[in-house]
Amino acid sequence: IDMQRFTIPRDLYFGDNAIEYLATVKGTKAFIVYGSNRLKSDGVIGKMQDYLKQAGIESTTFSGVEHDPSVTTVREGVRQMNEFQPDLIIAIGGGSPIDAAKAMWIFYEHPDFTFEEAAKPFNLPEMRNKAHFIAISTTSGTATEVTSFSVITDNETGIKYPIADYNITPDVAILDATLVEKMPQKLVANTGMDALTHALEAYVSTVANPFTDALAMRSIEMIVKNLVKSYNGDMEARKQMHLAQNLAGMSFSNAILGIAHSMAHKSGAILDVPHGLANAIYLPNTVLFNSKNAVAGSRYTEIAQRIGLNGNNEQELVTALVDQIKKMRSELGMAGSLKEFGIDEEVFMSKVDNMAVTAVADPCTSTNPREITSEEMKALYIAAYNGEDIAF
Ligand code: FE
């Protein structure tokens, strides 16, 4: 079928203290999921519970969701949800607590469903028979507060379950600017470049459409204008970045991604390279690689023109776009290669064949504008290791 779908949350609440929305929300029992204890010590969780109380809602908390949330954590969350019987699930944090809460939600709604079934793309049953879902992000990059994705890891087998289904797109996303004021500089850089990669990959995706294009293009403009300023402590720019990453999220939740993410997923798991940094290292060469596809080449040209870069033809504009990404990367104090990041060459060479083969098989490769072989993928990894431009 040719029909396409575009799904985003019904409501976004944004601005300073947007979290106050919780004082007006409808419901009776709220189950709050978070990771870091900092949210508790900073008083954010207490404030949320106060607002919910004003709305006449009883609440309980589930804390300690780890980075790369596990099947075990999800099962424990489901057990506690079954006891408490919430009609509202509220997840707050960076990517992990929101991803974990999405998965808990699935098995709270459908106790007999399995992780294996959930990991099949777009295979989830209808949700919202028991609870609605509110997501509040405290970082500016993953955009899981608006996406249809969640990744859960089985710590015993090492298997990662990537869940993708519009049924787990949150009902409400809250973008409270005050929650990102204290983000550490390195996190601003990594998450910001992740967001830029989301927008750029969504814009050239094979399933991009006018809805995802509008969001991605505006996001790119805002990120180019604000990310480095935000990194350097400009709080107005920090607020703009919190919105920009969200636009990118609504775009890629529907347009999916491309090979920079395929590469980042594998090097994240195998070499432990932080996700946003990996994307920042891979992005320039993936743009060069994809620009040999005629459609992608003209789309990159549109982007370069929109952000005011100079060039007399497509090739010059694509080069200007690549240079712009590299310039931002270095202004953000990020490594420009895997070598510079500190990955040992022997370790890298012993893993690269495996990473290349599995990156080609990653779901994000299927929406990349240019087809890629595992030999080409390997060449992209090696160029990223050495910090060189590819020549094909
Ligand atoms: Fe990402």
Residues whose N, C-alpha, C, O or C-beta is under 5 A from the ligand:
A	BS01	FE	D194
